[in-house]
Amino acid sequence: MNKAELIEHVAKETEMTKADAQRAVEAVFGGITKTVKKGGDARFVGFGTFTVAKRAATTGRNPRTGEAIKIKASKNVKFKAGKELKEAVNK
């Protein structure tokens, strides 16, 4: 499912117009992004949790030349599925 399909699904399930559904989906994504950007967790009981994980700087290798390269530290978003989502997927 992509964003356009999600908007269409929301519009159909809620009997909203596609424009209203698009604004709703954008608002949800915006809220999650804003929260995670600040370093917080976006928790949705039964669905899952979006968290920020820090990745330390490391040394890697260029696969073409074998030369050592430095990989900067970074932050990544991780998602952990909730119990209900896990159960739904495994049925």
C-alpha positions in Angstrom: 0.0 0.0 0.0 1.3 3.4 -0.9 0.2 6.9 0.3 -2.4 7.3 -2.5 -3.9 3.9 -1.7 -4.0 4.7 2.0 -5.9 8.0 1.3 -8.4 6.2 -0.9 -8.9 3.5 1.8 -9.5 6.2 4.5 -11.9 8.0 2.3 -13.9 4.9 1.5 -13.9 3.6 5.1 -14.9 6.9 6.7 -17.1 8.2 3.8 -14.9 11.3 3.6 -14.0 13.1 0.4 -10.5 12.2 -0.9 -9.4 15.8 -0.2 -10.5 15.5 3.5 -8.9 12.0 3.7 -5.7 13.4 2.3 -5.6 16.1 4.9 -6.2 13.6 7.6 -3.5 11.2 6.5 -1.0 14.2 6.1 -1.9 15.3 9.6 -1.2 11.9 11.0 2.1 11.6 9.2 3.0 15.1 10.2 2.3 14.4 13.9 4.4 11.2 13.9 7.2 13.0 12.1 7.2 16.0 14.5 7.2 13.7 17.5 10.0 11.5 16.3 12.0 14.5 15.1 12.0 15.8 18.7 13.3 12.5 19.9 10.0 11.2 21.3 8.2 8.0 20.7 4.9 7.7 18.7 3.0 4.9 20.4 -0.2 3.4 19.0 -1.5 0.7 21.3 -2.1 -2.5 19.4 -0.5 -1.2 16.2 3.1 -0.3 17.2 5.7 2.2 18.2 8.0 4.5 16.2 11.2 5.4 18.0 14.5 7.0 17.3 17.6 4.9 17.5 21.2 6.3 17.5 23.8 4.6 15.3 27.4 5.1 16.3 30.1 6.2 13.9 31.9 3.2 12.4 34.6 2.4 9.9 33.5 0.7 6.7 35.1 -0.4 3.4 34.6 0.8 -0.1 33.6 -2.4 -1.9 35.3 -1.4 -5.1 38.7 -0.3 -3.8 38.8 -1.9 -0.3 39.7 1.5 1.1 38.6 2.2 4.7 36.0 5.0 5.0 34.4 6.7 8.0 30.7 6.4 8.4 29.2 9.2 10.4 27.0 8.7 13.4 23.3 9.0 12.6 19.8 8.7 13.9 17.3 6.2 12.4 13.6 5.6 12.9 12.6 2.2 14.0 9.2 0.6 14.2 8.2 -2.1 16.6 4.9 -3.8 15.8 2.3 -4.1 18.6 0.7 -7.3 19.8 -2.5 -7.0 17.8 -0.6 -6.2 14.5 1.7 -9.2 15.1 -1.3 -11.5 15.8 -3.1 -10.3 12.7 -0.1 -10.9 10.5 0.5 -14.4 11.9 -3.0 -15.7 11.5 
